[in-house]
Amino acid sequence: MEEILNFFPEEIKSSIKQNFLTNIEEIRIRVHKPVILKNMKEEKQISCMITPDTILQILQKICENSIYSYQNQICNGFITLKGGHRVGITGNAVMKEGQVINLSYISSLNFRIARQILNCSTQALSYILNPYTNTIYTTLIVSPPGIGKTTLLRDLVRKISNGIPERNFHGVTIGIVDERGEIAATDRGIAQNDLGIRTDVIDNIPKAVGMKMLIRSMSPKIIVADEIGSKQDIEAIEYAITSGVKGIFTAHGGSLEEIEENPILNELILKNKMERILLLDSNRKIHLIYDIENKRKGEKVC
């Protein structure tokens, strides 16, 4: 947490420490608004003088006094920090030919605190593992933003990679496409999060490109990607599955109906590419909402 607080001016840093919440998940900074701390159960407001210069000062520290070198990340609306923490950014978008080429007059920063929670995937594993073949069911994990999909994904990878003796499951090779650097929190090529002994990571690359690279070069048994959603992502997943590779993916959604209403994600269901779909609810409980075997039998999973 200290590495996050060091980005703030001393007055704000001191105020946050005085009003500290345990297990902080977000720190939101907005121009002319109070600083808001949030964890799973509550939020706390801190009266601080946040000016445009304050935001710029914090952003300069985040970018190591070279905002220009972080321009691509800023145009995507976030910057990933060492440790896998992510800073969301909003402001005045400058567009050219349908693309964001700059964000000016930055007005809000949202620090999302990443943490590895070991053994949080026990419930999910009961739905994902296929012990008869020592592999997994290709699975999509859905939840609204900020509920903990990525945290769950990390622990699933760690356990499946290492092996789970109590379930008679032997570890298998996993390839992770970490487009935003949130899963592995790689620093100079080394993952800071524990992702198991049989896991290979490629980061800072579009998911669709990274999946195909890993399949061709690293022969994974399982491919993993966070927050899929583009047509290119779906095409890469189909390529993986037809290559004999299983997968674990996450996406935003609050129900099976919402996934089915998404024309891109629904392709995975219509083409029978997903064997299981799990919902992570607002209380961080896992529900099996889609099982291709029951679907084939004409049963409804709810």
ZADO-1210 file (C-alpha; in nm, 4 decimals, padded with zeros to 6 digits):
<atoms>
<atom x="00.0000" y="00.0000" z="00.0000" code="MET" pos="1"/>
<atom x="00.2862" y="00.2361" z="00.0752" code="GLU" pos="2"/>
<atom x="00.3994" y="00.2303" z="-00.2879" code="GLU" pos="3"/>
<atom x="00.0547" y="00.3629" z="-00.3857" code="ILE" pos="4"/>
<atom x="00.0508" y="00.6368" z="-00.1211" code="LEU" pos="5"/>
<atom x="00.3888" y="00.7628" z="-00.2398" code="ASN" pos="6"/>
<atom x="00.2226" y="00.8932" z="-00.5577" code="PHE" pos="7"/>
<atom x="00.0157" y="01.1431" z="-00.3555" code="PHE" pos="8"/>
<atom x="00.1178" y="01.4822" z="-00.2192" code="PRO" pos="9"/>
<atom x="00.2146" y="01.4647" z="00.1478" code="GLU" pos="10"/>
<atom x="-00.1067" y="01.6286" z="00.2716" code="GLU" pos="11"/>
<atom x="-00.3288" y="01.3757" z="00.0908" code="ILE" pos="12"/>
<atom x="-00.1046" y="01.0859" z="00.1884" code="LYS" pos="13"/>
<atom x="-00.1278" y="01.1871" z="00.5539" code="SER" pos="14"/>
<atom x="-00.5073" y="01.2246" z="00.5363" code="SER" pos="15"/>
<atom x="-00.5477" y="00.8785" z="00.3832" code="ILE" pos="16"/>
<atom x="-00.3344" y="00.7246" z="00.6570" code="LYS" pos="17"/>
<atom x="-00.5430" y="00.8975" z="00.9252" code="GLN" pos="18"/>
<atom x="-00.8668" y="00.7699" z="00.7702" code="ASN" pos="19"/>
<atom x="-00.7404" y="00.4327" z="00.6624" code="PHE" pos="20"/>
<atom x="-00.9763" y="00.1489" z="00.5682" code="LEU" pos="21"/>
<atom x="-00.8669" y="-00.2122" z="00.5922" code="THR" pos="22"/>
<atom x="-00.8377" y="-00.3950" z="00.2616" code="ASN" pos="23"/>
<atom x="-00.8756" y="-00.0798" z="00.0515" code="ILE" pos="24"/>
<atom x="-00.9775" y="-00.1670" z="-00.3033" code="GLU" pos="25"/>
<atom x="-01.0126" y="00.1807" z="-00.4572" code="GLU" pos="26"/>
<atom x="-00.8853" y="00.5328" z="-00.4009" code="ILE" pos="27"/>
<atom x="-01.0732" y="00.7844" z="-00.6141" code="ARG" pos="28"/>
<atom x="-00.9374" y="01.1337" z="-00.6758" code="ILE" pos="29"/>
<atom x="-01.1606" y="01.3923" z="-00.8482" code="ARG" pos="30"/>
<atom x="-01.1096" y="01.7640" z="-00.9098" code="VAL" pos="31"/>
<atom x="-01.2947" y="01.9758" z="-00.6485" code="HIS" pos="32"/>
<atom x="-01.4355" y="01.6606" z="-00.4841" code="LYS" pos="33"/>
<atom x="-01.3419" y="01.4676" z="-00.1687" code="PRO" pos="34"/>
<atom x="-01.1041" y="01.1739" z="-00.1892" code="VAL" pos="35"/>
<atom x="-01.3029" y="00.8505" z="-00.1555" code="ILE" pos="36"/>
<atom x="-01.1622" y="00.5305" z="-00.0085" code="LEU" pos="37"/>
<atom x="-01.3543" y="00.2105" z="-00.0711" code="LYS" pos="38"/>
<atom x="-01.3390" y="-00.1530" z="00.0285" code="ASN" pos="39"/>
<atom x="-01.5903" y="-00.4319" z="-00.0188" code="MET" pos="40"/>
<atom x="-01.8134" y="-00.3213" z="00.2695" code="LYS" pos="41"/>
<atom x="-01.7869" y="00.0551" z="00.3024" code="GLU" pos="42"/>
<atom x="-01.6467" y="00.3807" z="00.1731" code="GLU" pos="43"/>
<atom x="-01.4981" y="00.6814" z="00.3476" code="LYS" pos="44"/>
<atom x="-01.4766" y="01.0409" z="00.2260" code="GLN" pos="45"/>
<atom x="-01.1761" y="01.2587" z="00.3015" code="ILE" pos="46"/>
<atom x="-01.2004" y="01.6369" z="00.2624" code="SER" pos="47"/>
<atom x="-00.8942" y="01.7408" z="00.0647" code="CYS" pos="48"/>
<atom x="-00.8325" y="02.0294" z="-00.1730" code="MET" pos="49"/>
<atom x="-00.8055" y="01.8553" z="-00.5110" code="ILE" pos="50"/>
<atom x="-00.7196" y="02.0964" z="-00.7913" code="THR" pos="51"/>
<atom x="-00.6270" y="02.0268" z="-01.1550" code="PRO" pos="52"/>
<atom x="-00.2649" y="02.0858" z="-01.0504" code="ASP" pos="53"/>
<atom x="-00.3007" y="01.8165" z="-00.7821" code="THR" pos="54"/>
<atom x="-00.4174" y="01.5664" z="-01.0444" code="ILE" pos="55"/>
<atom x="-00.1322" y="01.6647" z="-01.2760" code="LEU" pos="56"/>
<atom x="00.1216" y="01.6312" z="-00.9951" code="GLN" pos="57"/>
<atom x="00.0007" y="01.2797" z="-00.9136" code="ILE" pos="58"/>
<atom x="-00.0016" y="01.1831" z="-01.2820" code="LEU" pos="59"/>
<atom x="00.3534" y="01.3119" z="-01.3256" code="GLN" pos="60"/>
<atom x="00.4699" y="01.0846" z="-01.0436" code="LYS" pos="61"/>
<atom x="00.2846" y="00.7879" z="-01.1882" code="ILE" pos="62"/>
<atom x="00.4514" y="00.8502" z="-01.5259" code="CYS" pos="63"/>
<atom x="00.7968" y="00.9058" z="-01.3708" code="GLU" pos="64"/>
<atom x="00.7916" y="01.2671" z="-01.4956" code="ASN" pos="65"/>
<atom x="00.7455" y="01.1561" z="-01.8552" code="SER" pos="66"/>
<atom x="00.3748" y="01.1636" z="-01.9369" code="ILE" pos="67"/>
<atom x="00.4541" y="01.1430" z="-02.3079" code="TYR" pos="68"/>
<atom x="00.6115" y="00.7973" z="-02.2684" code="SER" pos="69"/>
<atom x="00.2833" y="00.6730" z="-02.1137" code="TYR" pos="70"/>
<atom x="00.0655" y="00.8250" z="-02.3855" code="GLN" pos="71"/>
<atom x="-00.0570" y="00.4943" z="-02.5275" code="ASN" pos="72"/>
<atom x="-00.1733" y="00.3732" z="-02.1868" code="GLN" pos="73"/>
<atom x="-00.3362" y="00.7080" z="-02.1093" code="ILE" pos="74"/>
<atom x="-00.5271" y="00.6926" z="-02.4384" code="CYS" pos="75"/>
<atom x="-00.6597" y="00.3512" z="-02.3295" code="ASN" pos="76"/>
<atom x="-00.7920" y="00.5102" z="-02.0105" code="GLY" pos="77"/>
<atom x="-00.5618" y="00.3490" z="-01.7571" code="PHE" pos="78"/>
<atom x="-00.2020" y="00.3035" z="-01.6457" code="ILE" pos="79"/>
<atom x="-00.0829" y="-00.0238" z="-01.4926" code="THR" pos="80"/>
<atom x="00.1570" y="00.0185" z="-01.2022" code="LEU" pos="81"/>
<atom x="00.4214" y="-00.2122" z="-01.0602" code="LYS" pos="82"/>
<atom x="00.2404" y="-00.4720" z="-00.8546" code="GLY" pos="83"/>
<atom x="-00.0532" y="-00.4940" z="-01.0947" code="GLY" pos="84"/>
<atom x="-00.2362" y="-00.1927" z="-00.9503" code="HIS" pos="85"/>
<atom x="-00.4271" y="00.0040" z="-01.2137" code="ARG" pos="86"/>
<atom x="-00.5022" y="00.3742" z="-01.2321" code="VAL" pos="87"/>
<atom x="-00.8135" y="00.4642" z="-01.4307" code="GLY" pos="88"/>
<atom x="-00.8051" y="00.8067" z="-01.5968" code="ILE" pos="89"/>
<atom x="-01.0801" y="01.0343" z="-01.7261" code="THR" pos="90"/>
<atom x="-01.0701" y="01.3753" z="-01.8869" code="GLY" pos="91"/>
<atom x="-01.1324" y="01.5485" z="-02.2174" code="ASN" pos="92"/>
<atom x="-01.0827" y="01.2938" z="-02.4956" code="ALA" pos="93"/>
<atom x="-00.9127" y="01.4158" z="-02.8129" code="VAL" pos="94"/>
<atom x="-01.0271" y="01.2088" z="-03.1116" code="MET" pos="95"/>
<atom x="-00.8831" y="01.1525" z="-03.4580" code="LYS" pos="96"/>
<atom x="-01.0288" y="00.9153" z="-03.7165" code="GLU" pos="97"/>
<atom x="-01.2378" y="00.7452" z="-03.4501" code="GLY" pos="98"/>
<atom x="-00.9435" y="00.6826" z="-03.2158" code="GLN" pos="99"/>
<atom x="-00.8497" y="00.8503" z="-02.8863" code="VAL" pos="100"/>
<atom x="-00.5143" y="01.0198" z="-02.9425" code="ILE" pos="101"/>
<atom x="-00.4947" y="01.2090" z="-02.6126" code="ASN" pos="102"/>
<atom x="-00.6703" y="01.2811" z="-02.2838" code="LEU" pos="103"/>
<atom x="-00.6412" y="01.6430" z="-02.1756" code="SER" pos="104"/>
<atom x="-00.7739" y="01.8260" z="-01.8688" code="TYR" pos="105"/>
<atom x="-00.7503" y="01.5122" z="-01.6575" code="ILE" pos="106"/>
<atom x="-01.0297" y="01.5298" z="-01.3994" code="SER" pos="107"/>
<atom x="-01.0370" y="01.1917" z="-01.2216" code="SER" pos="108"/>
<atom x="-00.7989" y="00.9171" z="-01.1152" code="LEU" pos="109"/>
<atom x="-00.9142" y="00.5820" z="-00.9788" code="ASN" pos="110"/>
<atom x="-00.6467" y="00.3722" z="-00.8075" code="PHE" pos="111"/>
<atom x="-00.7617" y="00.0095" z="-00.8091" code="ARG" pos="112"/>
<atom x="-00.5530" y="-00.1841" z="-00.5589" code="ILE" pos="113"/>
<atom x="-00.4463" y="-00.5299" z="-00.6738" code="ALA" pos="114"/>
<atom x="-00.3767" y="-00.8037" z="-00.4235" code="ARG" pos="115"/>
<atom x="-00.3221" y="-01.1748" z="-00.4455" code="GLN" pos="116"/>
<atom x="-00.5650" y="-01.3731" z="-00.2303" code="ILE" pos="117"/>
<atom x="-00.4435" y="-01.7285" z="-00.2042" code="LEU" pos="118"/>
<atom x="-00.6964" y="-02.0140" z="-00.2084" code="ASN" pos="119"/>
<atom x="-00.9895" y="-01.7924" z="-00.3072" code="CYS" pos="120"/>
<atom x="-01.0639" y="-02.0236" z="-00.6015" code="SER" pos="121"/>
<atom x="-01.1647" y="-02.3372" z="-00.4091" code="THR" pos="122"/>
<atom x="-01.5331" y="-02.3108" z="-00.4986" code="GLN" pos="123"/>
<atom x="-01.4671" y="-02.2256" z="-00.8629" code="ALA" pos="124"/>
<atom x="-01.2321" y="-02.5236" z="-00.9037" code="LEU" pos="125"/>
<atom x="-01.5143" y="-02.7658" z="-00.8330" code="SER" pos="126"/>
<atom x="-01.6858" y="-02.6413" z="-01.1501" code="TYR" pos="127"/>
<atom x="-01.3776" y="-02.6013" z="-01.3691" code="ILE" pos="128"/>
<atom x="-01.1664" y="-02.9122" z="-01.3113" code="LEU" pos="129"/>
<atom x="-01.2198" y="-03.2252" z="-01.5166" code="ASN" pos="130"/>
<atom x="-01.0354" y="-03.4839" z="-01.3029" code="PRO" pos="131"/>
<atom x="-01.1150" y="-03.7713" z="-01.5400" code="TYR" pos="132"/>
<atom x="-00.8950" y="-03.6233" z="-01.8127" code="THR" pos="133"/>
<atom x="-00.6619" y="-03.4155" z="-01.5901" code="ASN" pos="134"/>
<atom x="-00.7666" y="-03.0995" z="-01.7647" code="THR" pos="135"/>
<atom x="-01.0374" y="-02.8352" z="-01.7286" code="ILE" pos="136"/>
<atom x="-01.3654" y="-02.7385" z="-01.8854" code="TYR" pos="137"/>
<atom x="-01.3199" y="-02.4342" z="-02.1057" code="THR" pos="138"/>
<atom x="-01.4731" y="-02.1685" z="-01.8865" code="THR" pos="139"/>
<atom x="-01.5932" y="-01.8087" z="-01.9001" code="LEU" pos="140"/>
<atom x="-01.6084" y="-01.6220" z="-01.5670" code="ILE" pos="141"/>
<atom x="-01.8406" y="-01.3210" z="-01.5692" code="VAL" pos="142"/>
<atom x="-01.9130" y="-01.0478" z="-01.3167" code="SER" pos="143"/>
<atom x="-01.9746" y="-00.6739" z="-01.3033" code="PRO" pos="144"/>
<atom x="-01.6593" y="-00.4574" z="-01.2871" code="PRO" pos="145"/>
<atom x="-01.4644" y="-00.4449" z="-00.9627" code="GLY" pos="146"/>
<atom x="-01.5958" y="-00.7665" z="-00.8041" code="ILE" pos="147"/>
<atom x="-01.2745" y="-00.9693" z="-00.8245" code="GLY" pos="148"/>
<atom x="-01.2591" y="-01.1645" z="-01.1515" code="LYS" pos="149"/>
<atom x="-00.8867" y="-01.1054" z="-01.1949" code="THR" pos="150"/>
<atom x="-00.8070" y="-01.2019" z="-00.8348" code="THR" pos="151"/>
<atom x="-01.0013" y="-01.5250" z="-00.8803" code="LEU" pos="152"/>
<atom x="-00.8311" y="-01.5901" z="-01.2143" code="LEU" pos="153"/>
<atom x="-00.4835" y="-01.5561" z="-01.0604" code="ARG" pos="154"/>
<atom x="-00.5527" y="-01.8171" z="-00.7951" code="ASP" pos="155"/>
<atom x="-00.7088" y="-02.0575" z="-01.0440" code="LEU" pos="156"/>
<atom x="-00.3968" y="-02.0333" z="-01.2586" code="VAL" pos="157"/>
<atom x="-00.1649" y="-02.0860" z="-00.9616" code="ARG" pos="158"/>
<atom x="-00.3449" y="-02.3992" z="-00.8448" code="LYS" pos="159"/>
<atom x="-00.3970" y="-02.5555" z="-01.1874" code="ILE" pos="160"/>
<atom x="-00.0344" y="-02.4870" z="-01.2814" code="SER" pos="161"/>
<atom x="00.1105" y="-02.6321" z="-00.9608" code="ASN" pos="162"/>
<atom x="-00.1286" y="-02.9248" z="-00.9412" code="GLY" pos="163"/>
<atom x="-00.3840" y="-03.0087" z="-00.6718" code="ILE" pos="164"/>
<atom x="-00.2888" y="-03.3346" z="-00.4964" code="PRO" pos="165"/>
<atom x="-00.6031" y="-03.3449" z="-00.2814" code="GLU" pos="166"/>
<atom x="-00.8093" y="-03.3532" z="-00.6019" code="ARG" pos="167"/>
<atom x="-00.5709" y="-03.5923" z="-00.7767" code="ASN" pos="168"/>
<atom x="-00.5057" y="-03.3218" z="-01.0370" code="PHE" pos="169"/>
<atom x="-00.1589" y="-03.2963" z="-01.1885" code="HIS" pos="170"/>
<atom x="-00.0259" y="-02.9537" z="-01.2880" code="GLY" pos="171"/>
<atom x="-00.0466" y="-02.8552" z="-01.6550" code="VAL" pos="172"/>
<atom x="00.1216" y="-02.5927" z="-01.8731" code="THR" pos="173"/>
<atom x="-00.0665" y="-02.2611" z="-01.8887" code="ILE" pos="174"/>
<atom x="-00.0141" y="-01.9642" z="-02.1184" code="GLY" pos="175"/>
<atom x="-00.1388" y="-01.6230" z="-02.0004" code="ILE" pos="176"/>
<atom x="-00.1968" y="-01.3240" z="-02.2258" code="VAL" pos="177"/>
<atom x="-00.1712" y="-01.0353" z="-01.9791" code="ASP" pos="178"/>
<atom x="-00.2608" y="-00.7417" z="-02.2027" code="GLU" pos="179"/>
<atom x="-00.2913" y="-00.4876" z="-01.9201" code="ARG" pos="180"/>
<atom x="-00.0352" y="-00.6348" z="-01.6822" code="GLY" pos="181"/>
<atom x="-00.2924" y="-00.7014" z="-01.4105" code="GLU" pos="182"/>
<atom x="-00.2740" y="-01.0792" z="-01.3801" code="ILE" pos="183"/>
<atom x="00.0986" y="-01.1378" z="-01.3437" code="ALA" pos="184"/>
<atom x="00.2133" y="-00.7842" z="-01.2497" code="ALA" pos="185"/>
<atom x="00.5288" y="-00.8459" z="-01.4519" code="THR" pos="186"/>
<atom x="00.8300" y="-00.6279" z="-01.3726" code="ASP" pos="187"/>
<atom x="01.1207" y="-00.6551" z="-01.6179" code="ARG" pos="188"/>
<atom x="00.9856" y="-00.9852" z="-01.7417" code="GLY" pos="189"/>
<atom x="00.9348" y="-01.1401" z="-01.3980" code="ILE" pos="190"/>
<atom x="00.5849" y="-01.2049" z="-01.2644" code="ALA" pos="191"/>
<atom x="00.5444" y="-01.0559" z="-00.9165" code="GLN" pos="192"/>
<atom x="00.2346" y="-01.2626" z="-00.8465" code="ASN" pos="193"/>
<atom x="00.2607" y="-01.6367" z="-00.7885" code="ASP" pos="194"/>
<atom x="00.1098" y="-01.8012" z="-01.0964" code="LEU" pos="195"/>
<atom x="00.2510" y="-02.1488" z="-01.0494" code="GLY" pos="196"/>
<atom x="00.5507" y="-02.3377" z="-01.1816" code="ILE" pos="197"/>
<atom x="00.4102" y="-02.4301" z="-01.5241" code="ARG" pos="198"/>
<atom x="00.2869" y="-02.0872" z="-01.6342" code="THR" pos="199"/>
<atom x="00.4226" y="-01.8706" z="-01.9161" code="ASP" pos="200"/>
<atom x="00.3214" y="-01.5052" z="-01.9476" code="VAL" pos="201"/>
<atom x="00.3230" y="-01.2680" z="-02.2409" code="ILE" pos="202"/>
<atom x="00.2156" y="-00.9135" z="-02.1608" code="ASP" pos="203"/>
<atom x="00.1671" y="-00.5718" z="-02.3189" code="ASN" pos="204"/>
<atom x="00.0144" y="-00.7292" z="-02.6284" code="ILE" pos="205"/>
<atom x="-00.3419" y="-00.7508" z="-02.7639" code="PRO" pos="206"/>
<atom x="-00.5108" y="-01.0670" z="-02.6393" code="LYS" pos="207"/>
<atom x="-00.5932" y="-01.1952" z="-02.9861" code="ALA" pos="208"/>
<atom x="-00.2300" y="-01.1682" z="-03.0993" code="VAL" pos="209"/>
<atom x="-00.0866" y="-01.3041" z="-02.7746" code="GLY" pos="210"/>
<atom x="-00.3076" y="-01.6140" z="-02.7687" code="MET" pos="211"/>
<atom x="-00.1934" y="-01.7233" z="-03.1127" code="LYS" pos="212"/>
<atom x="00.1728" y="-01.6538" z="-03.0291" code="MET" pos="213"/>
<atom x="00.1581" y="-01.8646" z="-02.7127" code="LEU" pos="214"/>
<atom x="-00.0143" y="-02.1551" z="-02.8874" code="ILE" pos="215"/>
<atom x="00.2422" y="-02.1584" z="-03.1675" code="ARG" pos="216"/>
<atom x="00.5510" y="-02.1141" z="-02.9503" code="SER" pos="217"/>
<atom x="00.4838" y="-02.2493" z="-02.5980" code="MET" pos="218"/>
<atom x="00.2410" y="-02.5417" z="-02.6478" code="SER" pos="219"/>
<atom x="00.0105" y="-02.4605" z="-02.3556" code="PRO" pos="220"/>
<atom x="-00.2580" y="-02.7043" z="-02.2467" code="LYS" pos="221"/>
<atom x="-00.4627" y="-02.4092" z="-02.1181" code="ILE" pos="222"/>
<atom x="-00.4788" y="-02.0496" z="-02.2414" code="ILE" pos="223"/>
<atom x="-00.5888" y="-01.7664" z="-02.0099" code="VAL" pos="224"/>
<atom x="-00.7008" y="-01.4097" z="-02.0863" code="ALA" pos="225"/>
<atom x="-00.8798" y="-01.1423" z="-01.8837" code="ASP" pos="226"/>
<atom x="-01.1729" y="-00.9268" z="-01.9971" code="GLU" pos="227"/>
<atom x="-01.2361" y="-01.0597" z="-02.3452" code="ILE" pos="228"/>
<atom x="-01.4866" y="-00.8775" z="-02.5602" code="GLY" pos="229"/>
<atom x="-01.3705" y="-00.8015" z="-02.9128" code="SER" pos="230"/>
<atom x="-01.4429" y="-00.9986" z="-03.2286" code="LYS" pos="231"/>
<atom x="-01.0682" y="-01.0590" z="-03.2600" code="GLN" pos="232"/>
<atom x="-01.0638" y="-01.2113" z="-02.9096" code="ASP" pos="233"/>
<atom x="-01.3422" y="-01.4530" z="-03.0047" code="ILE" pos="234"/>
<atom x="-01.1629" y="-01.5559" z="-03.3231" code="GLU" pos="235"/>
<atom x="-00.8435" y="-01.6243" z="-03.1246" code="ALA" pos="236"/>
<atom x="-01.0364" y="-01.8324" z="-02.8694" code="ILE" pos="237"/>
<atom x="-01.1912" y="-02.0363" z="-03.1505" code="GLU" pos="238"/>
<atom x="-00.8416" y="-02.0870" z="-03.2938" code="TYR" pos="239"/>
<atom x="-00.7195" y="-02.2083" z="-02.9536" code="ALA" pos="240"/>
<atom x="-01.0061" y="-02.4500" z="-02.9004" code="ILE" pos="241"/>
<atom x="-00.9794" y="-02.5978" z="-03.2497" code="THR" pos="242"/>
<atom x="-00.6067" y="-02.6433" z="-03.1774" code="SER" pos="243"/>
<atom x="-00.6922" y="-02.8662" z="-02.8820" code="GLY" pos="244"/>
<atom x="-00.6265" y="-02.6040" z="-02.6132" code="VAL" pos="245"/>
<atom x="-00.8616" y="-02.5448" z="-02.3203" code="LYS" pos="246"/>
<atom x="-00.9175" y="-02.1972" z="-02.1815" code="GLY" pos="247"/>
<atom x="-01.0223" y="-01.9807" z="-01.8876" code="ILE" pos="248"/>
<atom x="-01.1464" y="-01.6322" z="-01.9745" code="PHE" pos="249"/>
<atom x="-01.3257" y="-01.3486" z="-01.7992" code="THR" pos="250"/>
<atom x="-01.5760" y="-01.0908" z="-01.9217" code="ALA" pos="251"/>
<atom x="-01.8035" y="-00.8242" z="-01.7830" code="HIS" pos="252"/>
<atom x="-02.1640" y="-00.9244" z="-01.7225" code="GLY" pos="253"/>
<atom x="-02.4208" y="-00.9704" z="-01.4508" code="GLY" pos="254"/>
<atom x="-02.6089" y="-01.2755" z="-01.5766" code="SER" pos="255"/>
<atom x="-02.6275" y="-01.5352" z="-01.8521" code="LEU" pos="256"/>
<atom x="-02.8941" y="-01.3206" z="-02.0178" code="GLU" pos="257"/>
<atom x="-02.6527" y="-01.0276" z="-02.0415" code="GLU" pos="258"/>
<atom x="-02.3892" y="-01.2499" z="-02.2021" code="ILE" pos="259"/>
<atom x="-02.6476" y="-01.3808" z="-02.4495" code="GLU" pos="260"/>
<atom x="-02.7486" y="-01.0232" z="-02.5339" code="GLU" pos="261"/>
<atom x="-02.3869" y="-00.9388" z="-02.6162" code="ASN" pos="262"/>
<atom x="-02.3590" y="-01.0341" z="-02.9853" code="PRO" pos="263"/>
<atom x="-01.9850" y="-01.0937" z="-02.9659" code="ILE" pos="264"/>
<atom x="-01.9731" y="-01.3021" z="-02.6466" code="LEU" pos="265"/>
<atom x="-02.2856" y="-01.4933" z="-02.7439" code="ASN" pos="266"/>
<atom x="-02.0940" y="-01.6394" z="-03.0381" code="GLU" pos="267"/>
<atom x="-01.9024" y="-01.8520" z="-02.7875" code="LEU" pos="268"/>
<atom x="-02.2299" y="-02.0032" z="-02.6665" code="ILE" pos="269"/>
<atom x="-02.3903" y="-02.0440" z="-03.0068" code="LEU" pos="270"/>
<atom x="-02.0812" y="-02.2203" z="-03.1401" code="LYS" pos="271"/>
<atom x="-02.0500" y="-02.4390" z="-02.8268" code="ASN" pos="272"/>
<atom x="-01.7044" y="-02.3028" z="-02.7462" code="LYS" pos="273"/>
<atom x="-01.7719" y="-02.2522" z="-02.3729" code="MET" pos="274"/>
<atom x="-01.8279" y="-02.5644" z="-02.1625" code="GLU" pos="275"/>
<atom x="-01.8963" y="-02.3769" z="-01.8390" code="ARG" pos="276"/>
<atom x="-01.9937" y="-02.0189" z="-01.7548" code="ILE" pos="277"/>
<atom x="-01.9534" y="-01.9045" z="-01.3944" code="LEU" pos="278"/>
<atom x="-02.1040" y="-01.5909" z="-01.2386" code="LEU" pos="279"/>
<atom x="-01.9149" y="-01.4097" z="-00.9627" code="LEU" pos="280"/>
<atom x="-02.1839" y="-01.2132" z="-00.7790" code="ASP" pos="281"/>
<atom x="-02.1587" y="-00.8918" z="-00.5747" code="SER" pos="282"/>
<atom x="-02.0909" y="-01.1009" z="-00.2611" code="ASN" pos="283"/>
<atom x="-01.8103" y="-01.2788" z="-00.4460" code="ARG" pos="284"/>
<atom x="-01.9902" y="-01.6107" z="-00.4500" code="LYS" pos="285"/>
<atom x="-01.9589" y="-01.8373" z="-00.7534" code="ILE" pos="286"/>
<atom x="-02.2641" y="-01.9699" z="-00.9395" code="HIS" pos="287"/>
<atom x="-02.2631" y="-02.2138" z="-01.2301" code="LEU" pos="288"/>
<atom x="-02.4997" y="-02.0515" z="-01.4801" code="ILE" pos="289"/>
<atom x="-02.4181" y="-02.2489" z="-01.7951" code="TYR" pos="290"/>
<atom x="-02.3098" y="-02.6086" z="-01.8449" code="ASP" pos="291"/>
<atom x="-02.2880" y="-02.7338" z="-02.2020" code="ILE" pos="292"/>
<atom x="-02.3499" y="-03.0947" z="-02.0965" code="GLU" pos="293"/>
<atom x="-02.6818" y="-03.0042" z="-01.9313" code="ASN" pos="294"/>
<atom x="-02.7676" y="-02.7863" z="-02.2294" code="LYS" pos="295"/>
<atom x="-02.7202" y="-03.0838" z="-02.4572" code="ARG" pos="296"/>
<atom x="-02.9449" y="-03.2858" z="-02.2278" code="LYS" pos="297"/>
<atom x="-03.2105" y="-03.0172" z="-02.2438" code="GLY" pos="298"/>
<atom x="-03.1729" y="-02.9140" z="-01.8790" code="GLU" pos="299"/>
<atom x="-03.1528" y="-02.5560" z="-01.7540" code="LYS" pos="300"/>
<atom x="-02.8715" y="-02.4553" z="-01.5192" code="VAL" pos="301"/>
<atom x="-02.9601" y="-02.1646" z="-01.2931" code="CYS" pos="302"/>
</atoms>
